[in-house]
Amino acid sequence: MKKVILTSFLLLGLAMTTQAQDISKNALGLRLGDNDGFGGEISYQRGLSDNNRLEFDLGWRNSNDVDAFKLAGLYQWVWNIDGGFNWYAGVGGGVGSWSYDKNGFSDSGTILFAAGDLGIEYNFDVPIQLSLDFRPELYFNSDDFREDSFGPDIALGIRYRF
């Protein structure tokens, strides 16, 4: 009986991992969220295989008082839920820089960070993709970008797939 149950779980697991994915070779768009004060991001995804891809995001902020940028790179695994719905998880990291100057107070610095990524996406029949993800970031810097060295980020993405 144990062999039958074990075999059933193995076959079920194999069936779930062999579903065809709907990953585009390329996707370009925007990732809109807090981005830990850096503003919106230009987002690019590059498909590597049927269930793996790279994502690169460039966030920036340019105002009277603050100039900043942040570049993140993530490796993602993608699993199909149903039809055009996928969920994904990933790991990566990045680098950023900021400069603040207001009322005689100025500060600037550079950050390095490690990031995780967990999200859900929908690929429409037209070449548009919507996503919602959570990206926790752990900062490694000595210039007090964040007192707690942790930045959670939730964002909505819209990309054109090609």
Helices and strands as residue ranges (DSSP letters): H 2-17, E 26-33, G 35-37, E 41-47, E 52-62, E 66-82, E 85-102, E 105-123, E 128-140, E 150-161
